[in-house]
Amino acid sequence: MKKLLFFTGDIETQGYFSKQIAEAMKGLGHETFIYDLSKPWESTEKFFRFFEQDNTALINFNFHGMSGEQYFLDENDTLMWEALRIPSYNIVVDHPMYYHHFLEKVPAHYHHISIDKNHEIYMRRFFPEIKNGPFLPLAGTKLYPNKSNVPIACRKYDVIMVGNYCKPSTFDKYITRIDDEYTAFYHGMIEDLFMHPDKTVEEVAETHLLAELSEVPEEELKKTLAALTFIDLYVRYTFRGRAIQELVDAGIKVHVFGDGWELLECRHPENLMIMNSLDSEGCLKKLCQAKLSLNVMPWFKNGAHDRIFNSMLNGAVCLTDSSIYLDEILHDGKDCSLYSLERMERLPEIAKELLSDPDRMQEIADSGYELAQAGHTWAHRAGVLHNLVEEGRYSS
């Protein structure tokens, strides 16, 4: 059975995911090694004692270990994994448009794994030469696996949101950087996404480019999409901020755990309870004390987010917008509560109705827990990766 290498020491959440998968892989019989990117020389020495030629694989997130770290390159700029013939299974938790510069030079034996089915389509279209798949949605972690969740009626927080906020105007410098014509063009795309929040950024961008130019060569479109990440960020943070504004301005106290929330302008800021930013385990502890956990999808239109399954597994009712994939697995009013980005003014009504009926909330929380526990933990995702690493086949 393959020995498996994972990374920690860079992005905290992705290191936490890696540790969850590594633990599950040990249960499936794999030997695992956690490489600490904050201690490269010490970790490299230990890794070579662990490494077994032709029987070691790398499972990483967002190109960790292959994003130009000098300690992984030899004098010819060859990656260690390529030189050692180590296959890599890279789980990319953002849109591929953010990573064109890495995708242009992936190592040999590279496998790209997407957390959104639209990202898979994008990869097949613009990077057909790269091994792509399987679709692997994000998953959740139950903080106290051997303990029952605290009942809804006994929980401390009515509504929480775990995640950061960035003011959309932060990205104005990219929108206005060329001239008025380009500024109007970018704002046209943004308005289209505001009006049609079911669309992807690449779908809207291609439509607007074709309207302007009538024909766009595929390679030119590919290059253009890589330069439009600010559109994605502008739109996602606008909706994230709007969700919180709708709730707090309707008199609902919302505790937010993350950076940047002091920048959000509200009519009733007294209802916005800004708390400290937390690591992954700290966020899970807060979910264990929450009645309603708000999620705003980061423009994954055919995928999921770990906030959803973390909320469910730790006994909170998840209040979220949906996606094509989520529509296939979630049931509004049974195991979660759904709202629409097109009708965000209804968010306070939905939240107040739930909070006024703790018994109903408990039923939803219990059903949500069962759903996530049955198919959406990192152990379930590890099973898919196990089959891929060992046999090159997919399972769900």
C-alpha positions in Angstrom: 0.0 0.0 0.0 1.3 3.5 -0.9 3.1 5.7 1.6 1.4 9.1 1.6 2.9 12.6 2.0 0.9 15.6 3.2 1.8 19.2 4.0 1.1 21.5 6.9 2.7 24.8 7.9 1.3 27.1 5.2 -2.5 27.8 4.9 -3.9 26.7 8.2 -7.2 25.4 6.9 -5.6 23.3 4.2 -3.1 21.9 6.7 -6.1 21.0 8.9 -7.8 19.3 6.0 -4.6 17.4 5.2 -4.4 16.1 8.8 -8.0 14.9 8.7 -7.3 13.0 5.4 -4.0 11.6 6.7 -5.7 10.3 9.8 -8.4 8.6 7.7 -5.7 7.1 5.4 -3.9 5.6 8.4 -7.2 3.8 9.2 -7.2 2.4 5.6 -3.7 1.0 6.1 -1.4 3.7 4.7 1.7 5.0 6.3 1.6 8.8 6.3 4.1 11.6 6.7 3.2 15.2 7.5 5.8 17.6 6.0 5.9 20.9 7.9 6.5 23.7 5.3 7.5 26.1 8.1 10.4 23.7 8.9 11.6 22.6 5.5 15.1 21.4 6.2 14.1 19.4 9.2 11.1 18.0 7.4 13.1 17.1 4.3 15.6 15.0 6.3 12.7 13.1 8.0 10.9 12.7 4.6 13.8 10.9 3.0 13.8 8.4 5.9 10.1 7.8 5.2 10.3 7.8 1.4 10.1 4.5 -0.5 10.9 4.5 -4.3 7.9 3.8 -6.5 5.6 3.4 -3.4 5.1 7.0 -2.3 2.5 9.5 -3.3 1.8 13.1 -2.5 -1.7 14.5 -1.6 -1.6 18.3 -1.4 -3.9 21.3 -1.6 -3.5 24.4 -3.8 -0.1 23.5 -5.2 1.7 23.4 -1.9 5.1 21.8 -2.5 5.0 22.8 -6.2 4.6 26.6 -6.2 8.3 27.5 -6.5 9.6 26.6 -3.0 13.4 26.6 -3.6 14.0 23.7 -1.2 12.0 21.4 -3.5 14.0 22.3 -6.6 17.4 20.9 -7.7 20.1 22.9 -9.6 18.1 22.3 -12.9 14.9 23.6 -11.3 13.4 20.1 -11.4 10.9 19.4 -8.6 11.8 16.8 -6.1 8.6 14.9 -6.8 9.4 14.7 -10.5 12.9 13.6 -9.8 11.8 10.9 -7.4 8.8 9.8 -9.6 6.3 10.6 -6.9 2.8 11.1 -8.3 0.9 14.1 -6.9 -2.8 14.4 -6.3 -3.5 18.2 -5.9 -6.8 19.1 -4.5 -7.5 22.7 -5.6 -10.0 24.5 -3.4 -10.3 27.6 -5.5 -11.2 28.2 -9.1 -8.5 27.1 -11.6 -8.3 30.7 -13.0 -6.3 31.6 -9.9 -3.6 29.1 -10.8 -2.8 29.3 -14.5 0.8 30.1 -13.8 1.2 26.8 -11.9 -1.0 24.8 -14.3 1.3 25.7 -17.2 4.2 23.9 -15.5 2.9 21.0 -13.5 5.3 18.1 -12.7 5.1 14.7 -14.3 2.6 12.3 -12.8 0.4 15.3 -11.7 -3.4 14.7 -11.0 -5.7 17.7 -10.7 -8.6 17.3 -8.3 -11.5 19.8 -8.3 -14.0 20.6 -5.6 -16.6 21.9 -8.1 -17.9 20.2 -11.2 -17.7 23.4 -13.2 -14.0 23.6 -12.3 -13.6 20.2 -13.9 -15.2 21.4 -17.1 -12.9 24.4 -17.1 -9.9 22.2 -16.7 -11.0 19.8 -19.5 -11.5 22.8 -21.8 -8.4 24.9 -21.1 -5.9 22.3 -19.8 -6.9 19.0 -21.6 -3.3 17.7 -21.3 -3.6 17.5 -17.5 -5.0 14.5 -15.7 -8.2 15.7 -14.2 -10.5 14.2 -11.6 -12.3 12.9 -9.7 -14.7 15.6 -8.5 -14.1 15.8 -4.7 -16.3 18.2 -2.8 -15.1 19.7 0.4 -16.1 17.9 3.6 -16.6 18.4 7.3 -15.2 17.5 10.7 -17.0 16.6 13.9 -15.0 18.2 16.7 -16.0 15.8 19.4 -16.7 12.5 17.6 -17.5 10.5 20.8 -19.9 13.1 22.3 -23.4 14.1 21.5 -23.9 17.5 20.1 -25.3 20.2 22.5 -29.1 20.6 21.9 -30.1 23.7 19.9 -32.1 25.2 22.9 -28.9 25.2 25.0 -26.6 26.9 22.5 -25.0 30.2 23.2 -25.1 31.9 19.7 -28.3 32.5 17.7 -26.4 33.1 14.4 -22.7 32.8 13.6 -20.6 33.2 10.5 -17.1 31.8 10.4 -15.0 33.4 7.6 -13.3 36.6 6.6 -14.6 39.7 4.9 -12.9 42.1 2.4 -14.5 45.3 1.3 -15.4 45.0 -2.5 -13.9 48.5 -3.1 -10.5 46.9 -2.4 -10.7 45.6 -5.9 -11.6 48.9 -7.6 -7.9 49.5 -8.5 -8.0 46.5 -10.8 -11.4 47.5 -12.3 -10.2 51.1 -13.1 -6.5 50.3 -13.9 -6.7 50.8 -17.7 -9.3 53.3 -18.9 -13.0 54.2 -18.8 -13.9 51.7 -21.5 -12.4 48.8 -19.6 -13.9 50.0 -16.4 -17.4 50.0 -17.9 -16.7 46.5 -19.4 -15.7 45.1 -16.0 -18.7 46.7 -14.3 -20.9 45.2 -16.9 -19.7 41.7 -16.0 -20.1 42.4 -12.3 -23.7 43.7 -12.8 -24.5 40.6 -14.9 -23.3 38.4 -12.0 -25.3 40.4 -9.5 -28.4 40.0 -11.6 -27.8 36.3 -12.4 -26.0 34.8 -9.4 -26.4 31.3 -10.8 -23.9 32.1 -13.6 -20.1 31.4 -13.3 -17.5 34.1 -13.8 -16.2 32.4 -16.9 -19.6 32.1 -18.4 -20.3 35.8 -18.0 -16.9 36.8 -19.1 -17.1 34.8 -22.4 -20.6 36.2 -23.1 -19.4 39.8 -22.7 -16.2 39.3 -24.6 -18.1 37.8 -27.6 -20.6 40.7 -27.5 -17.7 43.1 -27.8 -15.5 41.2 -30.2 -17.8 38.6 -32.0 -14.9 36.1 -31.9 -12.4 35.3 -29.2 -9.6 32.7 -29.9 -9.5 30.0 -27.2 -6.0 30.8 -26.1 -6.9 34.5 -25.8 -9.9 33.7 -23.7 -7.8 31.5 -21.5 -5.4 34.3 -20.9 -8.2 36.8 -20.2 -9.9 34.6 -17.7 -6.7 34.3 -15.7 -6.7 38.1 -15.3 -10.3 38.3 -14.0 -9.9 36.8 -10.5 -10.7 40.3 -9.1 -14.2 39.9 -10.6 -14.7 36.7 -8.6 -13.5 38.3 -5.4 -15.6 41.4 -5.9 -18.8 39.5 -6.3 -18.2 36.9 -3.6 -17.5 39.5 -0.9 -20.4 41.7 -2.0 -22.8 38.8 -1.4 -21.1 37.8 1.8 -21.3 41.3 3.2 -24.9 41.7 2.0 -26.0 38.5 3.8 -24.7 39.8 7.1 -26.1 43.3 6.5 -29.6 41.9 5.8 -29.6 40.0 9.1 -28.1 42.6 11.5 -30.1 45.5 10.0 -33.3 43.5 10.7 -32.4 43.3 14.4 -30.7 39.9 14.4 -27.5 39.6 16.3 -24.8 37.9 14.3 -21.4 36.8 15.7 -18.7 36.8 13.1 -15.4 35.0 13.6 -12.9 36.2 11.0 -10.9 39.2 9.8 -12.1 42.3 8.1 -15.7 42.6 9.5 -15.0 46.0 11.0 -15.0 47.3 7.4 -18.6 46.2 6.8 -21.0 49.2 6.8 -24.4 48.4 8.4 -27.3 50.6 9.5 -27.4 48.7 12.9 -23.7 47.8 13.7 -24.7 47.2 17.3 -26.1 43.8 16.1 -22.8 42.8 14.4 -20.7 41.1 17.1 -17.2 41.1 15.7 -15.1 38.3 17.4 -11.5 37.1 17.0 -10.3 35.3 14.0 -9.9 31.6 14.8 -8.1 28.5 13.5 -10.0 25.5 12.1 -10.5 23.9 15.5 -11.5 27.2 17.1 -14.2 27.6 14.4 -15.5 24.1 15.0 -15.8 24.9 18.8 -18.0 27.9 17.9 -20.1 25.9 15.6 -20.7 23.5 18.5 -22.3 26.5 20.3 -24.3 27.9 17.4 -28.0 27.5 16.6 -27.8 28.9 13.1 -24.6 28.8 11.0 -24.6 31.1 8.0 -22.8 30.1 4.8 -22.4 32.2 1.6 -21.0 30.0 -1.1 -17.7 31.5 -2.6 -19.1 31.3 -6.1 -18.8 27.5 -6.3 -21.9 27.0 -8.6 -21.6 23.2 -8.7 -19.8 22.2 -5.5 -20.0 22.6 -1.8 -18.1 24.3 1.1 -16.7 22.8 4.2 -18.7 25.4 6.3 -21.9 23.5 5.4 -20.8 20.0 6.5 -18.8 21.4 9.6 -22.1 23.1 10.7 -24.1 20.0 10.3 -21.6 17.7 12.0 -21.3 19.9 15.0 -25.1 20.2 15.5 -25.9 23.7 14.0 -28.6 24.3 11.5 -26.9 25.4 8.3 -28.4 28.4 6.5 -26.9 28.5 3.0 -27.4 29.5 -0.6 -27.3 26.5 -2.9 -25.6 25.2 -6.0 -26.3 22.5 -8.6 -24.5 19.9 -6.5 -26.1 21.0 -3.3 -29.5 20.8 -4.9 -28.8 17.1 -5.5 -27.9 16.3 -1.8 -29.6 18.9 0.4 -33.3 19.2 1.3 -34.6 22.6 2.3 -36.4 22.6 5.6 -35.3 19.0 6.3 -31.6 18.9 6.8 -30.7 22.6 6.1 -32.3 25.9 5.4 -31.8 27.4 2.0 -32.0 31.0 0.8 -31.6 32.5 -2.6 -29.0 35.1 -3.6 -31.7 36.6 -5.9 -33.9 37.2 -2.8 -31.6 38.0 0.0 -34.1 40.4 1.5 -35.9 37.2 2.7 -32.9 36.1 4.9 -34.1 37.8 8.1 -37.6 36.3 7.7 -36.1 32.8 7.3 -33.7 33.2 10.2 -36.4 34.6 12.6 -38.8 31.9 11.7 -36.2 29.2 12.5 -35.1 30.9 15.7 -38.7 31.1 17.0 -39.1 27.3 16.7 -36.3 25.5 18.6 -38.0 22.1 18.2 -38.1 22.4 14.4 -34.5 23.6 14.4 -33.5 20.6 16.4 -35.2 18.3 13.8 -33.3 20.0 11.0 -30.0 19.9 12.9 -30.4 16.2 13.6 -31.2 15.4 10.0 -28.3 17.5 8.8 -26.0 15.7 11.1 -27.2 12.3 9.8 -26.7 13.5 6.2 -23.2 14.8 6.7 -22.1 11.8 8.9 -23.3 9.4 6.3 -21.4 10.8 3.3 -19.6 14.1 3.8 -16.7 13.7 6.3 -13.0 13.8 5.3 -13.0 10.0 5.9 -15.4 9.7 3.0 -13.2 11.8 0.8 -10.2 9.7 1.9 -11.9 6.6 0.6 -12.1 8.2 -2.9 -8.4 9.2 -2.7 -7.4 5.8 -1.5 -8.9 4.1 -4.6 -7.4 6.7 -6.9 -3.9 6.4 -5.4 -3.9 2.6 -5.2 -5.7 1.7 -8.4 -6.3 4.8 -10.4 -10.0 4.4 -10.2 -12.8 6.7 -8.8 -15.5 5.9 -6.3 -18.0 8.1 -4.6 
